[in-house]
Amino acid sequence: MRKSRIFGIILVLVLSVLLLSGCAKDPAGEPAGDASGPEAASAAPSEPSADAISFEGTDLEGGAVSSDIFSQSKLTMVNVWATYCNPCLSEMPELGELAAEYDGEEFQIIGIISDVLEGEDQSLAEGLVQQTGANYTHLLLNESVYYALLTDVNAVPTTFFIDENGTVLDTVVGAMKKTAWEEKINALLEER
């Protein structure tokens, strides 16, 4: 009995470390940032959710942000990242460029910092956002944001595409190059 309990505890610890410690990798074990096209890192097409996403949170500047932010654009890219994730950080400069290149009424980007809770020291995250030029809204993690968007996230970066009604249109696990993101964004906007 004691051996099975110890095994169970070890299994839980190992699974926790695996889920919480790494950045997304493709099936071949290479960082997902090496994807050559949107199909390489895209999750299987998901059906739009019947329930609109609803949350309340705080951004890096201390401003209140709610799920009403989705109504500001036809398409919102929600990029879930972590301060320790190299693929996340390496794609952020190009995400910053994309955020600046599109009309805000058509497309916007929001970041969710998955390892910085509201009320915690956020100076590292602020420095990384500034270094990478990812000049778009970044949400701090709280219970509302977690339950609205992150319950099924098991790797970073994970990116959701959400319409103006708060419905998830697509999910991508892993980092991609700017051209691959542009293809995905443009295709989703054409469908709108």
Disulfide bonds with the S-S distance in Angstrom:
Cys85-Cys88 2.47
